[in-house]
Amino acid sequence: MPAHDFPLPVVLLIVFGSAKLMGELFVKLRQPALVGEILAGAVIGPSVLGWIAPNDTLKALSDLGVMFLLFDVGLQVKAKELLRVGGTATLVATVGVIVPFFAGWGIMLAWGAPQYEAVFVGASLVATSVGITASALSARGLLHEVASQIILAAAVIDDVLGLIVLAVVSSVATGHVNFLEITLTAGLATAFTVILAKWGTSAVNRVLPHFHTRAEAEDAQFHLSLILLFALSAMAIYTGVAAIVGAFLAGLALSETADRRVRDLTRGVNELLVPFFLVGIGLHLDLAVFRTPATLTLALVILAAAIVTKLIGCGLGAVSLGWNNETWQNMLKIGLGMVPRGEVGMVVAQMGLSMKVISTEVYAVVVFMAVATTLVTPLLLKIAFRSPVLEPAQV
Amino acid sequence: MPAHDFPLPVVLLIVFGSAKLMGELFVKLRQPALVGEILAGAVIGPSVLGWIAPNDTLKALSDLGVMFLLFDVGLQVKAKELLRVGGTATLVATVGVIVPFFAGWGIMLAWGAPQYEAVFVGASLVATSVGITASALSARGLLHEVASQIILAAAVIDDVLGLIVLAVVSSVATGHVNFLEITLTAGLATAFTVILAKWGTSAVNRVLPHFHTRAEAEDAQFHLSLILLFALSAMAIYTGVAAIVGAFLAGLALSETADRRVRDLTRGVNELLVPFFLVGIGLHLDLAVFRTPATLTLALVILAAAIVTKLIGCGLGAVSLGWNNETWQNMLKIGLGMVPRGEVGMVVAQMGLSMKVISTEVYAVVVFMAVATTLVTPLLLKIAFRSPVLEPAQV
């Protein structure tokens, strides 16, 4: 579908304006603003009004937006607290990867799909979009709950596991399985993440003050923070994990040294760019799945599987927290927090499409699942985290 | 020249990191940081290292950066103060358009260039890049000097005049001179600018509070400010003036209502994006002019004319301020402030190139002039605005 070729300010006005309008509407309805912003993308996108279509510039603004979102979340969390829940988070991530993968695979085989296609759909169900959950938790001021910290840590581990699954799956699909390479990739990604989470903060605490005392330009601390953000995001890509994992680790490393000014300036960038990330997800909503009853059925089955398997898989992982009267609620929160697939699921589907192992029909099903899990999660999280102190909260 | 196809975070790291590194170096040398940032673009660009080449994404970040730069400058200035110097600014802009145009035209004819090419080079000497001057003045805290306000107002008027010159020149080049259309364009652009400068602030003062009291989302005032910024930038384009004129008028309209929080959040966006504007100018530096002595001579003559004609033309316009012991210095400041051509000169040259009325050699000459005037101005401004209170100032 051809979209209008508007000049940049018009695109900015449509994307940002519609996001904030829908966000405000959802806040008025006591619903999470970010769901409104994603829906704004669906409305202005190719499926409905057709004013805006995904393009390189919007992609860059969206990527930058989610990097800053995770950076900001990292700034608000202490690495120590995440490492304390590391064991539980690893279990949550691992079970939460295995269950959805096999469920997706099984469903596709039962539906009569070829082996490789089934494997790719399984892989697309693996990875959580930490951006959506982080945004919802951050907007409600819940980042310091134990459940939130487990979700964040698990989502980062989940990204590393997703990378390994994807490496295995695509090498199987192309017929060249290089175990050495896969092991190396996995090792590098794990080392990068663990080293930065463990020693990033203390390294920054030690090194940064030297730069600060020497830098003469105004707001030099903010510039140094951004350089660290871009450097770790770039390194993340070369070690194989997502750029946003690097962005999160950069925020984490700076969480003890960043002053009020750095946080305020970061917030300014976020307020501008995060809507581009949210709208960007909505833009991809493809109503093609509604064209035939068979595809629609498959889409709904996959969507249900996507929600239930993460809920159960990650919830089970959380049992290791020990048993008390909050256990059930924590399992629910953690399970739900890991549900959104967002842009990560779409990337896997896109890869499958370009490798010609999944059909355009199945691609539409996966994208539908990715967007729908993302829309549903903030609504469900709002219920799971409902607490008398925070109501009526703005998510 | 093919540039590397780096992933986004790597591009961000190279552009932002090199800008801040060179900026810091220039501050240490007691020189304007922004000259360092533009030079960073020249160093990483196709002319020297070839790491980064201009592309759509960088163009979008640069356009967004200069929009926010002018928005921020508008926030710091009162419309009333600009209107007070409106008469002088109009004179400054008008004489400052006529003198460079005829100088450029004459030089090219004397050099043996065809008529249309000479006209286009003249037109490329007309428009001032208000972004560079505004950035230099803003960084030194000089926006409230009378000379600065005349520069800002004159630069906006200059943009409207430049639009008219360009409309005339391109219609002459294509052979279809439609006077009605040109008059209409001029009228629309003038009406847009004058109406917003005159009544924008009071309209915003009256209307915005209603939205504020109703909006429930956090930082709603910032969101509304950005929506106004994008809306006026978009309208500016449709009325024919540059998006940044709309951005400046949006800042101006909000200058009485914007609170500390809005200014801080805007500053955050600026700190991230303005380097992309500055580096973007440096990226275009084309050393092709140094290839033959003849081209180099022409480039230096055009550069000298670009500086001297604005200096004299705009300086003369400033005589209307009346004669006192500061007149000479104000003439110098205002004349210098109008020298940088930056991206505006490049746009005219690009248009001439795509209409095939200027050669690639002359294109390189104009781009060289545009970049060089931009590099030289902050250095000269620093001398002209030298004051004991501010030294050693960081520009």
Interface residues (C-beta under 8 A of the other chain):
Chain A: P7 L8 P9 V10 L12 L13 F16 G17 K20 G23 E24 V27 K28 A33 D56 T57 A60 L61 D63 L64 M67 A139 A215 E216 A217 E218 D219 A220 F222 H223 L226 I227 F230 A231 S233 A234 A236 I237 A243 G246 D264 L265 T266 R267 G268 V269 E271 L272 Q394
Chain B: P7 L8 P9 V10 L12 L13 F16 G17 K20 G23 E24 V27 K28 A33 D56 T57 A60 L61 D63 L64 M67 A139 A215 E216 A217 E218 D219 A220 F222 H223 L226 I227 F230 A231 S233 A234 A236 I237 A243 G246 D264 L265 T266 R267 G268 V269 E271 L272 Q394
